[in-house]
Amino acid sequence: MKKRTILDEKVKLHNGIMMPVMGFRTYKIENNELGKEAILEALNQGYRHIDMAKIYGNEEIVGQAIKESKISRSEIFVTTKLWGNELTKEQYLQEIDSSLEKLGLEFVDLFLMHWPWNNRKIAWEVLEEIYRAKKARAIGVSNFNIEQLEQLKQDAKELPVANQIEFHPGLNQTELRAYHQKNNIITIGWGTMKYHDDSLPETCEQIAREYNKTIQQLFLRWAYQHQSLIIPKSMHKTRIIENSAIDDFKISDEHMKWIDSLPQSRKGPDPNNFDFGN
């Protein structure tokens, strides 16, 4: 019998849909043969959640990889994101249909509003509409803060099942994650390994060595123990395999608290001061 791993683990969204705990992020994976091969490799290694977005520009190869994998569509969880600030309802619907056409899919499993657009009320109404039309099995948001989530709730008929946010030891988002838990919203972390740079304290390497793991694996496990879904990305087979090898150790409470106490700063845009453009 095949041993179960973190790649087999799922959580239940508040609408009853089951979603893999670990996924494969396609950010900065180019829309070419090499990009497709990386996605195929992830699927071959057991990843069953593919995270993408229209703005990534690689919808075609995601669809091709899913088709060429020969894995049943029902086994693959596809997340994509709605892009566009201050579009009309009709334009948002066109963007969604365009994404589905490029993917070669009749529906996606999770459709997120990529950023809290200025006209997020209209954008959310559109996502609610495609949810009712079964073009998305679940809908959520990305890069929203508490205030923006509260504003969304005022007019929403459907509440977001998830919020995909920047989440790493340098931005542990304690208050926002507590809000998610209180409101039955799943946290999906992006950029989980972003703290790995020249400013990384040497103690992190020492802790990773204590568990016989890389810093990347340490940070992914840290996010997992904080009950965040994780979506690491890599173009390399060894790293794709390595990223999922995090269920054979547990970070101690002491080490978790130490990692939580690292200096905090964003690596990505601030939702409060993001230049959305049009």
Residue pairs with C-beta under 8 A, 6 or more apart in sequence:
5 46
5 244
5 247
6 21
6 22
6 224
6 244
6 246
6 247
7 20
7 22
7 45
7 46
7 47
7 48
7 244
8 46
9 20
9 21
9 22
9 247
10 18
10 19
10 20
10 21
11 18
11 19
11 21
11 186
11 229
12 18
12 19
13 19
13 138
13 161
13 162
13 186
14 159
14 161
14 184
14 185
15 138
15 161
17 109
17 110
17 137
17 138
17 161
19 49
19 77
19 109
19 110
19 138
19 162
19 186
19 229
20 47
20 48
20 49
20 77
20 229
21 224
21 229
21 230
22 47
22 49
22 224
22 229
22 230
22 231
22 232
22 243
22 244
23 47
23 48
23 49
23 50
23 51
23 77
23 79
23 229
23 230
23 231
24 39
24 42
24 43
24 47
24 49
24 50
24 51
24 231
24 232
24 233
24 240
25 51
25 52
25 190
25 231
25 232
25 233
26 35
26 39
26 50
26 51
26 52
26 56
26 58
26 62
26 233
27 53
27 56
27 190
27 233
28 56
28 233
29 35
29 38
29 39
29 56
29 58
29 61
29 233
29 235
30 57
30 58
31 57
31 58
31 59
31 60
31 61
32 61
34 235
35 58
35 61
35 235
36 61
36 64
36 65
36 68
38 234
38 235
38 236
38 240
39 50
39 61
39 62
39 65
40 65
40 68
40 69
41 237
41 240
42 50
42 240
43 50
43 65
43 66
43 69
43 71
43 76
44 69
45 237
45 240
45 241
45 244
46 244
47 240
47 244
48 71
48 75
48 76
48 77
49 76
49 77
49 78
49 79
49 231
50 62
50 65
50 66
50 76
50 77
50 78
50 79
51 79
51 164
51 188
51 231
52 58
52 59
52 62
52 78
52 79
52 80
52 81
53 80
53 81
53 83
53 112
53 114
54 80
54 81
54 82
54 83
54 95
54 98
54 99
54 114
55 81
55 83
55 114
59 80
59 99
59 102
59 103
60 102
60 103
62 78
62 103
63 102
63 103
63 104
63 105
64 104
66 73
66 76
66 78
66 103
66 104
66 105
67 104
69 76
73 105
77 109
77 110
78 103
78 105
78 108
78 109
78 110
79 108
79 109
79 110
79 111
79 112
79 164
80 99
80 103
80 108
80 110
80 111
80 112
81 111
81 112
81 113
81 114
81 142
81 164
82 92
82 95
82 96
82 111
82 112
82 113
82 114
82 123
82 126
82 127
83 95
83 114
84 91
84 92
84 95
84 117
84 123
85 115
85 117
85 118
85 119
85 276
85 277
85 278
86 117
86 118
86 119
86 276
86 278
87 95
87 119
87 122
87 123
88 122
89 122
89 125
89 126
92 122
92 123
92 126
93 126
93 129
93 130
96 111
96 126
96 130
96 135
99 108
100 106
100 107
100 108
100 135
106 135
107 134
107 135
107 136
107 137
108 135
108 136
108 137
109 136
109 137
109 138
110 136
110 137
110 138
110 139
110 140
110 161
110 162
111 127
111 130
111 131
111 135
111 136
111 138
111 139
111 140
112 139
112 140
112 141
112 142
112 162
112 164
113 120
113 123
113 124
113 127
113 140
113 141
113 142
113 144
114 142
114 143
115 142
115 143
115 271
115 274
115 276
116 141
116 143
116 144
116 145
116 148
116 271
117 123
117 276
118 276
120 148
120 151
120 152
121 152
121 155
124 141
124 152
124 155
124 156
127 136
127 139
127 158
128 139
128 156
128 157
128 158
130 136
130 139
131 137
131 138
131 139
131 158
138 161
138 162
139 158
139 160
139 161
140 160
140 161
140 162
140 163
140 164
140 185
140 186
141 148
141 149
141 152
141 160
141 162
141 163
141 164
142 163
142 164
142 165
142 188
143 163
143 164
143 165
143 166
143 269
143 271
143 274
144 152
144 160
144 163
144 165
144 271
145 176
145 271
145 272
146 175
146 176
146 179
148 271
149 160
149 163
149 179
149 183
149 185
152 160
153 159
159 183
159 184
159 185
160 185
161 185
161 186
162 185
162 186
162 187
162 188
162 229
163 176
163 180
163 185
163 186
163 187
163 188
164 188
164 189
164 190
164 231
165 173
165 176
165 187
165 188
165 189
165 190
166 173
166 189
166 190
166 191
166 194
166 266
166 267
166 268
167 173
167 177
167 187
167 189
167 190
167 191
167 192
167 223
167 226
167 228
168 189
168 191
168 192
168 193
168 194
168 195
168 219
168 223
168 267
169 195
169 204
169 219
169 222
169 259
169 260
169 262
170 194
170 195
170 262
170 263
170 264
170 265
170 267
171 191
171 264
171 265
171 266
171 267
172 226
172 260
172 264
173 187
174 260
176 187
177 187
177 226
177 227
177 228
179 185
180 186
180 187
181 227
186 229
187 226
187 227
187 228
187 229
188 228
188 229
188 230
188 231
189 223
189 228
189 229
189 230
189 231
190 231
190 268
191 267
191 268
192 219
192 220
192 223
192 228
192 230
192 231
192 232
193 215
193 216
193 219
193 220
193 232
194 267
194 268
195 204
195 219
195 262
195 267
196 215
196 216
196 219
200 215
201 262
203 258
204 215
204 218
204 259
205 215
207 218
207 251
207 255
207 258
207 259
208 214
208 215
208 217
208 218
211 217
211 218
211 249
211 251
212 249
213 221
213 246
213 249
214 242
216 232
216 239
216 242
216 243
217 242
217 243
217 245
217 246
218 251
218 259
219 259
220 230
220 232
220 243
220 246
221 246
221 249
221 250
221 251
222 251
222 256
222 259
223 230
224 230
224 246
225 250
225 251
225 256
232 243
234 240
234 243
251 259
